Amino acid sequence: MQGKKTSQETAAMSSELQTNPKGPQTAPKSPIGLLRKRGQEAIPKMQPAMMMFSSKYWARRGLSLDSAMYDQQHLAASMLRRTSFNRIDERPDKEEPKSTHDLGKLAVIFSLKNEVGCLVKALRLFQEKHVNLSHIESRRSKRVTNEVEIYAECNCSKKEFNELVQHLKDHVNIVSYNTPQHVWSAETDCLDCVCVLGGLPDGEGIPWFPQKISELDQCSHRVLMYGSELDADHPGFKDKVYRERRKYFVEVAMNYKFGQPIPRIEYTPEEVKTWGVIFRELTKLYPTHACREYLKNLPLLTKHCGYREDNIPQLEDVSLFLKERSGFTVRPVAGYLSPRDFLAGLAYRVFNCTQYIRHSTDPLYTPEPDTCHELLGHVPLLADPKFAQFSQEIGLASLGASDKDVQKLATHALSDKATVKMFDPKTTCYQECLITTFQDVYFVSESFEEAKEKMREFAKTIKRPFSVYYNPYTQSIDLLKDTRSIENVVQDLRSDLTTVCDALGKMNTYLGI
């Protein structure tokens, strides 16, 4: 998912709400992202003006949500900038002020409808929770038309912040949270925050990543597009009933937390019919187009998860099946994730999966991933242990990597065009993936083992001051940054080797070797 940078990828936010924004920014000529085929017809290209306000556009550039919304340097400068205004203290005089040690400096970004009085109502939420604002900016939203994004810098304790987050979620659309570096550590338990990892050698600028599986809640809730926020080129853009239905799926996904059973969905007859059209068409193609690993697992999914023309499988059933086959699980997600957040899930063998169905008017095409794409395209391969290992290693390579390296890891181009090349990550990462046409290049590998070995070599080129090790016992990421942390991994390997040697010894005894 690689493309040219726009001339104004990030813009400084204005100091007040604007009703007459400047002209549209120049968009790239070729949007990029995952391919969704539509027969043999070319998909109409997205207009440049619409592309700039499309959240899908940012997802295809390999950028995390916060870096896509704001330039990192601008954000850092804004966070560290001292305000010229006096602090507003809404606390009763008799209450003792908190020490600076108990307070953390937090930048909150949320969006509002561009209408009279909206900002006043939003700021009242901060007042109700007695949170001091030290800096505030605004700009026209790049995600949704007729909305503005508010950047509010405030000082508060962790407890106050968590209470504020819950309060804000009930009244405004959350975009992201950014904790300034060195204020709160990566071990902070704040909700949905994005911070920079501390405590690492040369750790300046290392992007935050989840270090335990429960922290994937923060990644999976940071969607780039969801609910009724459909682009004008979306088949369901003018369908109010469909948009309302999508809001329901958003609510289910956003309320889900790690460890909970995945809610079961009662799909409508129209949704089941749409699934059936896709299922019939693809089952005709599988015998001649799918790999042997896929063909091996599809009958098992039919038997254990209800893969049928007249039934849409439930994610909970699929997740339990994958857990037994390859150690993977799935979790519901409201829509597009940035490549960084999606790959972070793979590092824990977690696949973020949508539950909504594409619009019924065009069942063989979708401009975004839906549950048909996930369940029929990805899940059968994730049930294969070798492919699961391959996917996890891509995810592990992304943790703490730069936006540029994440962009390379997320880039792939597969199609049935004439040009065929052997899979080589060093070449694949620079191949632009098209969304409006069929692909120009097809990359092929003889086996998942071969692809995995090549990916391992490519991962070694990613620059970061540490290595990562997935601990399956605690479902957490260990940072290998010194001899002590490496020693712990060696202990695990020694135990595994003891088991292997014992097995070989017994084989020699019983076989008389």
C-alpha positions in Angstrom: 0.0 0.0 0.0 2.4 2.6 -1.2 1.8 5.8 -3.1 3.0 9.3 -3.6 2.7 11.8 -0.8 0.3 14.7 -1.3 1.6 18.2 -1.3 -0.4 19.0 1.8 -0.7 15.6 3.6 -1.1 17.4 6.9 -2.3 20.9 7.4 -2.0 23.2 10.5 -5.3 23.4 12.2 -6.8 26.9 12.4 -7.3 28.7 15.7 -11.1 28.9 15.3 -13.9 26.9 13.6 -14.0 27.6 9.8 -17.1 27.5 7.7 -15.3 28.5 4.5 -12.2 26.3 4.3 -9.5 26.7 1.7 -9.7 24.9 -1.6 -9.2 21.1 -1.8 -5.8 19.7 -1.6 -4.3 17.9 -4.6 -4.9 14.1 -4.4 -2.6 11.5 -5.9 -3.4 10.1 -9.4 -3.6 6.5 -8.3 -5.4 5.6 -5.1 -4.0 2.5 -3.4 -5.3 -0.3 -1.3 -6.7 -3.8 -1.3 -8.2 -5.0 -4.6 -11.9 -5.7 -4.9 -12.7 -7.2 -8.3 -15.9 -6.4 -10.1 -16.2 -8.9 -13.0 -14.3 -7.6 -16.0 -15.5 -4.0 -15.7 -13.2 -1.2 -14.5 -14.4 0.4 -11.3 -15.1 4.2 -11.7 -12.1 6.1 -10.3 -12.6 8.2 -7.2 -12.7 11.9 -7.8 -9.6 13.8 -6.5 -11.7 16.0 -4.2 -13.5 13.0 -2.7 -10.3 11.1 -2.4 -8.9 13.7 0.0 -11.8 13.3 2.3 -11.7 9.5 2.1 -10.4 7.7 5.2 -9.7 4.7 3.0 -7.0 6.8 1.3 -5.0 7.2 4.4 -5.3 3.5 5.3 -3.7 2.6 2.0 -0.6 4.8 2.7 0.6 2.6 5.5 0.2 5.4 8.1 -1.1 5.0 11.6 -4.3 7.0 12.3 -2.5 9.7 14.3 0.2 10.2 11.8 -2.3 10.2 8.9 -4.4 12.9 10.6 -1.5 15.1 11.7 2.1 15.5 10.9 4.2 14.0 13.7 6.4 17.1 14.0 3.4 19.4 14.1 1.7 17.2 16.7 4.8 17.0 18.9 5.3 20.8 18.7 1.7 21.4 19.6 1.9 19.1 22.6 5.0 20.6 24.0 4.0 24.2 23.2 3.4 26.3 26.3 0.1 28.2 26.3 0.0 32.0 26.6 -3.2 31.8 28.5 -3.7 31.3 32.2 -4.9 28.0 33.4 -8.6 27.8 34.0 -9.3 26.1 37.3 -12.9 25.0 37.8 -12.3 23.2 41.1 -13.7 24.4 44.4 -11.4 26.7 46.4 -11.4 24.4 49.3 -10.0 21.4 47.3 -6.3 21.0 47.4 -4.6 21.4 44.0 -2.9 18.3 42.6 0.9 18.2 42.3 2.4 18.3 38.9 3.7 14.8 39.5 0.1 13.5 39.6 -0.9 15.1 36.3 -0.3 14.0 32.8 -0.4 16.2 29.7 -2.9 14.8 27.2 -3.8 15.8 23.7 -7.4 14.8 22.8 -8.7 14.9 19.2 -12.4 14.6 18.5 -14.9 15.8 15.8 -18.1 17.8 15.9 -20.7 18.9 13.5 -19.9 22.3 12.0 -22.7 24.3 13.5 -23.2 27.2 15.9 -22.7 26.3 19.5 -21.1 22.9 19.0 -17.7 23.9 20.5 -19.3 25.5 23.5 -21.2 22.3 24.3 -18.1 20.2 23.8 -16.0 22.3 26.1 -18.6 22.1 28.8 -17.9 18.4 29.0 -14.3 19.2 30.1 -15.7 21.6 32.7 -18.1 19.0 34.1 -15.1 16.7 34.7 -13.0 19.5 36.1 -10.3 19.0 33.4 -8.0 22.0 32.8 -7.5 23.0 29.1 -4.1 24.5 28.2 -4.4 24.7 24.4 -7.1 24.2 21.8 -7.2 24.3 18.0 -9.7 23.4 15.3 -9.7 22.6 11.6 -12.1 21.2 8.9 -12.4 17.4 9.1 -10.7 15.4 6.5 -12.8 12.3 7.5 -16.3 13.6 7.3 -17.8 16.5 5.4 -19.6 19.2 7.4 -17.6 18.3 10.5 -14.6 19.9 12.3 -11.9 18.3 14.3 -10.9 19.7 17.7 -7.4 19.4 19.2 -7.6 20.0 22.9 -4.5 19.9 25.1 -5.2 19.4 28.8 -3.6 18.4 32.1 -5.2 15.7 34.2 -4.6 12.6 36.2 -5.1 9.1 34.8 -8.4 8.7 36.8 -9.7 12.0 35.5 -8.7 11.1 32.0 -10.5 7.8 32.0 -13.6 9.5 33.3 -13.3 12.2 30.7 -13.0 9.6 27.9 -16.2 7.8 28.9 -18.0 11.1 29.1 -16.8 12.2 25.7 -17.8 9.0 24.0 -21.4 9.7 24.9 -21.4 13.1 23.2 -18.8 13.5 20.5 -17.1 11.4 17.8 -13.7 10.3 19.0 -10.8 10.5 16.6 -7.7 9.7 18.7 -5.8 10.4 21.9 -2.1 11.2 22.0 0.0 11.2 25.1 3.2 13.3 24.9 6.4 11.3 25.2 8.0 10.7 28.7 4.8 11.9 30.5 3.0 8.6 30.8 4.9 5.3 30.2 3.8 2.6 27.7 2.4 0.7 30.7 -0.3 3.3 31.1 -3.8 1.9 31.5 -5.6 4.8 29.9 -8.3 4.1 27.3 -7.6 4.2 23.6 -4.4 6.2 24.0 -1.6 6.4 21.6 1.8 7.0 23.1 5.5 6.7 22.4 7.4 3.8 24.0 9.8 4.8 26.7 12.6 2.9 28.4 14.2 1.7 25.2 17.8 2.3 24.0 17.6 5.1 21.4 13.9 4.9 21.8 13.1 8.4 20.5 10.2 8.2 18.1 9.5 4.5 18.5 5.7 4.2 17.8 3.6 2.7 20.5 2.5 -0.9 20.0 0.5 -3.3 22.2 2.7 -5.3 24.5 -0.1 -7.6 25.7 -3.0 -9.1 23.8 -5.6 -7.1 25.8 -4.1 -3.9 24.5 -5.4 -4.8 21.1 -8.7 -3.2 22.3 -7.0 0.1 21.7 -5.9 -0.8 18.2 -9.2 -2.4 17.1 -11.3 0.6 18.2 -9.2 3.1 16.2 -11.0 2.6 12.9 -10.5 5.0 9.9 -14.0 4.6 8.5 -17.1 3.1 10.0 -20.9 3.3 10.5 -22.7 5.7 8.2 -19.5 7.4 7.1 -19.6 6.0 3.6 -17.8 7.6 0.6 -19.9 8.9 -2.2 -18.7 6.1 -4.5 -20.0 3.4 -2.0 -23.0 1.4 -3.3 -24.8 2.0 -0.1 -24.1 5.8 0.1 -27.7 6.8 -0.6 -29.4 3.9 1.2 -30.5 5.2 4.7 -31.6 1.8 5.8 -28.2 0.3 5.0 -26.4 3.1 6.7 -28.5 2.6 9.9 -27.7 -1.1 9.7 -24.0 -0.3 9.5 -24.3 1.8 12.7 -25.6 -1.3 14.5 -22.4 -3.3 13.5 -20.3 -0.4 14.6 -21.9 -0.5 18.1 -21.3 -4.2 18.4 -17.6 -4.0 17.4 -16.8 -0.9 19.5 -18.4 -2.4 22.6 -16.4 -5.6 22.3 -13.5 -6.2 24.7 -10.8 -8.9 24.7 -11.9 -12.1 26.5 -15.6 -11.6 25.8 -17.5 -14.0 23.5 -18.2 -12.4 20.1 -21.8 -11.3 19.9 -23.9 -13.4 17.5 -25.6 -11.5 14.7 -29.1 -12.2 13.4 -28.6 -11.4 9.7 -31.5 -10.2 7.6 -32.9 -12.2 4.7 -31.4 -9.7 2.3 -28.0 -10.0 3.8 -28.1 -13.8 3.7 -29.2 -13.6 0.0 -26.2 -11.4 -0.8 -23.9 -13.8 1.0 -25.5 -16.7 -1.1 -24.8 -15.0 -4.4 -21.1 -14.5 -3.5 -20.8 -18.0 -2.0 -22.2 -19.7 -5.2 -19.9 -17.7 -7.5 -16.8 -18.4 -5.5 -17.4 -22.1 -5.0 -17.3 -22.4 -8.8 -13.9 -20.9 -8.9 -12.2 -22.6 -5.9 -11.4 -25.9 -7.6 -9.3 -24.2 -10.3 -8.1 -21.1 -8.6 -7.6 -21.8 -4.9 -4.4 -23.4 -3.4 -4.4 -26.8 -1.8 -4.3 -25.4 1.7 -7.4 -23.4 1.0 -9.2 -26.4 -0.5 -8.2 -28.6 2.5 -9.7 -26.2 5.1 -12.9 -25.1 3.3 -14.8 -28.4 3.9 -13.8 -28.2 7.6 -15.3 -24.8 7.8 -18.4 -26.0 6.2 -18.6 -28.8 8.8 -17.7 -26.9 12.0 -18.7 -23.3 11.2 -21.7 -23.5 9.0 -20.2 -22.3 5.7 -23.2 -22.7 3.5 -25.0 -20.8 0.8 -28.0 -20.1 3.1 -26.1 -19.3 6.3 -23.6 -16.6 7.2 -21.1 -18.0 9.7 -20.8 -16.5 13.2 -17.4 -15.0 14.2 -17.5 -16.8 17.5 -17.7 -20.2 15.8 -15.0 -19.3 13.4 -12.7 -18.0 16.1 -13.0 -21.2 18.2 -12.3 -23.3 15.1 -9.2 -21.3 14.2 -7.9 -21.5 17.7 -7.8 -25.3 17.6 -6.4 -25.4 14.1 -3.6 -22.8 14.1 -3.8 -20.7 17.3 -5.5 -17.8 15.5 -8.6 -16.1 16.7 -10.8 -13.4 15.3 -12.3 -10.3 16.8 -15.0 -7.9 15.5 -13.9 -4.6 14.0 -16.1 -1.7 12.9 -14.3 -1.0 9.7 -11.0 0.0 8.2 -7.9 -0.1 10.4 -4.6 1.5 9.6 -2.0 -1.1 8.4 -0.1 -0.6 11.7 -3.1 -1.5 13.8 -4.1 -4.4 11.6 -0.6 -5.9 11.5 -0.4 -5.5 15.3 -3.3 -8.0 15.6 -1.5 -10.5 13.4 1.5 -10.4 15.8 -0.8 -11.9 18.4 -2.5 -14.3 15.9 -5.6 -12.2 16.1 -7.4 -11.4 12.8 -9.7 -8.3 12.9 -12.8 -9.2 11.1 -15.8 -7.1 10.1 -19.4 -8.5 10.6 -21.3 -6.3 8.1 -22.3 -7.4 4.6 -21.7 -5.4 1.4 -24.6 -3.6 -0.3 -27.0 -6.0 -2.1 -27.1 -4.0 -5.3 -23.6 -5.0 -6.2 -22.8 -8.3 -4.4 -19.6 -9.1 -6.5 -17.9 -5.8 -5.6 -17.1 -4.0 -2.4 -14.9 -0.9 -2.0 -14.1 -2.0 1.6 -13.6 -5.3 3.4 -16.8 -7.0 4.6 -17.5 -10.3 6.3 -17.8 -12.0 3.0 -14.3 -10.9 2.1 -12.9 -11.9 5.5 -14.6 -15.3 5.9 -14.3 -16.5 2.3 -11.0 -14.9 1.5 -8.8 -14.9 4.6 -10.1 -17.4 7.2 -9.6 -20.7 5.2 -5.9 -19.9 4.9 -5.5 -18.7 8.5 -6.6 -22.2 9.5 -3.3 -23.5 8.0 -0.5 -23.6 10.6 2.2 -22.6 8.1 0.3 -19.6 6.8 -0.6 -18.6 10.3 3.1 -18.6 11.2 3.8 -16.5 8.1 1.1 -14.0 9.0 2.3 -13.7 12.6 5.8 -13.0 11.5 4.7 -10.2 9.3 2.8 -8.8 12.3 5.8 -9.1 14.6 8.0 -7.3 12.1 5.7 -4.3 12.2 5.8 -3.7 15.9 7.8 -0.5 16.6 8.7 -0.1 12.9 8.6 3.2 11.2 5.6 4.2 9.1 7.7 3.7 6.0 8.6 0.1 7.0 5.0 -0.6 7.9 3.9 0.6 4.6 6.2 -1.8 2.9 5.0 -4.7 5.0 1.4 -4.0 4.2 2.0 -3.7 0.4 1.1 -6.6 -1.7 -0.3 -7.0 -5.3 -2.0 -10.1 -6.5 -4.0 -10.5 -9.7 -4.4 -12.7 -12.8 -2.7 -10.3 -15.2 -0.1 -11.5 -17.7 2.9 -10.3 -15.7 4.0 -12.9 -13.2 7.0 -12.6 -10.8 8.5 -14.7 -8.1 7.6 -13.5 -4.6 10.4 -11.4 -3.2 9.5 -9.0 -0.3 12.2 -6.5 -1.5 10.4 -6.2 -4.8 6.8 -6.6 -3.6 7.0 -3.8 -1.1 7.5 -1.3 -3.9 4.7 -2.6 -6.1 1.8 -0.2 -6.1 -1.5 -1.9 -5.4 -4.4 -0.5 -7.5 -8.0 -0.3 -6.4 -9.7 1.0 -9.5 -8.3 -1.6 -12.0 -6.9 -5.0 -12.1 -3.3 -5.4 -10.9 -0.3 -5.1 -13.2 1.8 -7.7 -11.4 1.2 -11.1 -9.8 3.6 -12.4 -7.2 3.8 -16.2 -6.7 5.6 -18.4 -4.2 6.0 -22.2 -4.4 5.1 -22.7 -0.7 4.3 -20.8 2.5 7.6 -22.1 3.9 9.5 -20.4 1.1 7.5 -17.2 1.5 8.1 -17.3 5.3 11.9 -17.6 4.9 12.0 -14.7 2.4 9.9 -12.6 4.8 12.3 -13.3 7.7 15.2 -12.1 5.6 13.2 -8.9 4.7 12.3 -8.3 8.4 16.0 -8.1 9.3 16.2 -4.9 7.2 13.7 -3.1 9.4 15.5 -0.7 11.6 14.5 -0.7 15.3 16.7 -0.7 18.4 15.3 -4.1 19.7 13.9 -7.4 18.6 10.5 -8.8 19.7 9.6 -12.3 20.9 6.0 -13.5 21.3 5.4 -15.2 24.6 2.5 -17.7 24.0 2.1 -18.4 27.7 1.3 -14.8 28.7 0.2 -13.7 25.2 2.5 -10.8 25.4 5.4 -9.3 23.6 8.9 -9.5 25.1 11.4 -6.8 24.0 14.8 -8.3 23.4 17.0 -5.2 24.1 19.6 -6.6 26.5 21.3 -9.8 27.6 18.9 -10.4 30.4 15.8 -10.3 28.2 17.5 -12.6 25.7 18.4 -15.1 28.5 14.7 -15.6 29.2 14.1 -16.6 25.6 17.1 -19.0 25.7 15.5 -20.7 28.8 12.4 -21.4 26.8 14.4 -22.7 23.8 16.4 -24.9 26.1 13.2 -26.5 27.5 11.9 -27.1 24.0 15.2 -28.6 22.9 15.1 -31.0 25.9 11.7 -32.2 24.8 12.9 -32.8 21.3 16.0 -34.6 22.4 13.9 -36.8 24.7 11.6 -37.7 21.8 14.6 -38.5 19.5 16.0 -40.7 22.2 12.8 -42.7 22.6 12.6 -43.1 18.8 16.1 -44.5 18.7 15.3 -46.9 21.6 12.0 -48.3 20.1 13.3 -48.4 16.5 16.6 -50.0 17.5 18.8 -47.3 15.9 
